Amino acid sequence: MRLRRSMRKFTDVPLTPEQVETLMRSALMSPSSKGKHAWHFVVVDEKAQLAALSRCKSAGADFVADAPLAIVVCGDPTESDVWIEDASVAATVLMYQAEDMGLGACWVQLRQRYDAEGTPAEDNVRAICGIPAELQPVAVVAVGHKGMERKPFNEERLLWEKVHIGTF
Ligand SMILES: Cc1cc2nc3c(=O)[nH]c(=O)nc-3n(C[C@H](O)[C@H](O)[C@H](O)COP(=O)(O)O)c2cc1C
């Protein structure tokens, strides 16, 4: 928690199959509402596919092209009415698992985001990864070896005023 920062710059070192398996093992252990596991994951390491994902929306995804790995986290509304929460928890677990392994990661938002032509980012990601129409891509989590140093969170700036004891 103290060390994780969003990482948008990666080295060229690929992840090992064992590292990818560890990441996905953690995602599959994510807590989910009623234990319904209302998610699917698409693991992407093809350069051309990563480049296409980096263009899924008009801004904020460029760095995916230079990541060795991207995990598309999809929610499954056919499994649960709280698929957004299930998918978001899994994406968060992936980011902290990456940090625990000394890797860097960053969430790329898809819902409510569009490319320059106004096409929803989710539709672009569905097309790029062959994701069935009934699933909802929620996030692309880019993962790789850190390409720069980032300072840990400055705990003097924690927003304690947002913590309300007993009543608001
Ligand atoms: C729901 C969510 C969506 C995000 N979307 C993006 C995104 O599309 N592109 C990006 O570069 N960072 C994205 N981020 C990363 C945030 O910008 C980042 O977490 C925030 O600025 C705080 O910085 P830190 O993670 O380094 O502490 C997202 C984070 C969350 C939680």
The ligand as an ORCA input file, in Angstrom:
! r2SCAN-3c Opt
* xyz 0 1
  C     -10.726      3.917    -11.598
  C      -9.374      4.396    -12.052
  C      -9.201      4.759    -13.375
  C      -7.946      5.176    -13.818
  N      -7.772      5.454    -15.142
  C      -6.549      5.769    -15.601
  C      -6.328      5.938    -17.001
  O      -7.203      5.754    -17.833
  N      -5.065      6.280    -17.400
  C      -4.037      6.472    -16.511
  O      -2.921      6.787    -16.947
  N      -4.217      6.309    -15.178
  C      -5.436      5.940    -14.705
  N      -5.629      5.708    -13.366
  C      -4.533      5.943    -12.423
  C      -4.756      7.234    -11.617
  O      -4.495      8.348    -12.447
  C      -3.848      7.225    -10.369
  O      -4.178      6.126     -9.557
  C      -3.971      8.501     -9.566
  O      -3.544      9.622    -10.300
  C      -3.143      8.420     -8.275
  O      -1.779      8.153     -8.566
  P      -1.030      6.865     -7.995
  O      -1.778      5.663     -8.441
  O       0.354      6.937     -8.557
  O      -1.013      6.962     -6.490
  C      -6.858      5.266    -12.905
  C      -7.046      4.877    -11.578
  C      -8.271      4.421    -11.173
  C      -8.426      3.950     -9.753
*
